[in-house]
Amino acid sequence: MKEIYLIRHTTPEVDKGVCYGQTDLNLKNTFPQEAKRIKEILPEKFDVIYTSPLKRCFQLAKYISEENLVIDNSLLEINFGKWEMKKYTELTNNEFNDWCTDFINKIPPEGESYKQMYDRVVEGWKNIINSNDKLICIVTHSGVIRILFSYILNIDLKDSFKIAQNYGAVNKIIIDKEIITIEYTNR
């Protein structure tokens, strides 16, 4: 049996309405309070902690434990390419409107599609769950978590954004042989 804690990073220092997928942002000064609340929900020790390399995830992973940290690029948020750090309101050209009609398959300039991200994330997930580790922590981004729930529950990718994932959300998944149980989400 595997017990997996899937955690979204705490609140980043960025204005609302900005594309910031793979931009390496700092965290708000509320990090200590947010991280303490998260740690209180978690077991005391993990076999392994996987984390996105971006500091908004890595900083939380390191706060949880400095032991057994594994940086995993499959856990990165979507790459918005040339749209990184631009406000959505600035992206009013036909290219952005076209992307919005099929964000699953269309690719932002020099970025990746949600489907490409899905393939990357699912491959990483399979590597994680096929490991010998039993008590696993994953610190990542909302897009990654939504993709994993989409994959586990067989939900259409376009509907994955209906899954709430607040900053600092903790989700618990149990895998017992072929049965996957989502014990709780967005705690």
RAUR-V840586 format. One record per residue. N is the residue number from 1. RES is the residue in three letters. PHI is phi in radians with two decimals (* if undefined). Layout:
# RAUR-V840586
N;RES;PHI
N;RES;PHI
This chain:
# RAUR-V840586
1;MET;*
2;LYS;-2.04
3;GLU;-2.07
4;ILE;-2.11
5;TYR;-1.84
6;LEU;-1.85
7;ILE;-2.16
8;ARG;-1.51
9;HIS;-0.99
10;THR;-1.37
11;THR;-1.18
12;PRO;-1.45
13;GLU;-1.53
14;VAL;-2.76
15;ASP;-1.21
16;LYS;-1.14
17;GLY;1.41
18;VAL;-1.94
19;CYS;-1.31
20;TYR;-2.35
21;GLY;-0.62
22;GLN;-1.79
23;THR;-1.20
24;ASP;-1.53
25;LEU;-1.52
26;ASN;-1.37
27;LEU;-1.75
28;LYS;-1.14
29;ASN;-1.24
30;THR;-1.47
31;PHE;-0.89
32;PRO;-0.98
33;GLN;-1.22
34;GLU;-1.13
35;ALA;-1.15
36;LYS;-1.08
37;ARG;-1.07
38;ILE;-1.10
39;LYS;-1.08
40;GLU;-1.15
41;ILE;-1.43
42;LEU;-1.56
43;PRO;-1.07
44;GLU;-1.21
45;LYS;-2.49
46;PHE;-2.04
47;ASP;-1.17
48;VAL;-2.73
49;ILE;-2.15
50;TYR;-1.61
51;THR;-2.53
52;SER;-1.07
53;PRO;-1.25
54;LEU;-1.19
55;LYS;-1.08
56;ARG;-1.16
57;CYS;-1.68
58;PHE;-1.03
59;GLN;-1.09
60;LEU;-1.21
61;ALA;-1.02
62;LYS;-1.16
63;TYR;-1.14
64;ILE;-1.13
65;SER;-2.97
66;GLU;-1.57
67;GLU;-1.67
68;ASN;1.00
69;LEU;-1.47
70;VAL;-2.20
71;ILE;-1.43
72;ASP;-2.28
73;ASN;-1.16
74;SER;-1.17
75;LEU;-1.63
76;LEU;-1.18
77;GLU;-1.20
78;ILE;-1.05
79;ASN;-1.66
80;PHE;-1.48
81;GLY;1.00
82;LYS;-1.16
83;TRP;-1.50
84;GLU;-0.96
85;MET;1.17
86;LYS;-1.74
87;LYS;-1.26
88;TYR;-0.98
89;THR;-1.19
90;GLU;-1.38
91;LEU;-1.67
92;THR;-1.79
93;ASN;-1.30
94;ASN;-1.07
95;GLU;-1.07
96;PHE;-1.17
97;ASN;-1.06
98;ASP;-1.12
99;TRP;-1.05
100;CYS;-1.10
101;THR;-1.28
102;ASP;-2.71
103;PHE;-1.16
104;ILE;-1.17
105;ASN;-1.87
106;LYS;-1.38
107;ILE;-2.01
108;PRO;-1.06
109;PRO;-0.92
110;GLU;1.09
111;GLY;-2.00
112;GLU;-2.43
113;SER;-1.43
114;TYR;-1.13
115;LYS;-1.18
116;GLN;-1.10
117;MET;-1.09
118;TYR;-0.94
119;ASP;-1.06
120;ARG;-1.11
121;VAL;-1.17
122;VAL;-1.12
123;GLU;-1.09
124;GLY;-1.09
125;TRP;-1.03
126;LYS;-1.07
127;ASN;-1.11
128;ILE;-1.14
129;ILE;-1.31
130;ASN;-1.55
131;SER;-1.31
132;ASN;-1.47
133;ASP;-1.22
134;LYS;-1.86
135;LEU;-2.01
136;ILE;-2.12
137;CYS;-2.05
138;ILE;-2.22
139;VAL;-1.89
140;THR;-2.67
141;HIS;-2.04
142;SER;-1.06
143;GLY;-1.08
144;VAL;-1.12
145;ILE;-1.10
146;ARG;-1.10
147;ILE;-1.10
148;LEU;-1.10
149;PHE;-1.14
150;SER;-1.04
151;TYR;-1.16
152;ILE;-1.09
153;LEU;-1.63
154;ASN;1.01
155;ILE;-1.66
156;ASP;-1.01
157;LEU;-0.93
158;LYS;-1.12
159;ASP;-1.65
160;SER;-1.16
161;PHE;-1.32
162;LYS;-1.41
163;ILE;-1.55
164;ALA;-1.22
165;GLN;-2.55
166;ASN;-1.24
167;TYR;-1.03
168;GLY;1.35
169;ALA;-1.11
170;VAL;-2.01
171;ASN;-2.17
172;LYS;-2.10
173;ILE;-2.17
174;ILE;-1.98
175;ILE;-2.06
176;ASP;-2.15
177;LYS;1.02
178;GLU;-1.70
179;ILE;-1.69
180;ILE;-1.95
181;THR;-2.04
182;ILE;-1.59
183;GLU;-1.24
184;TYR;-2.77
185;THR;-2.45
186;ASN;0.96
187;ARG;-1.47
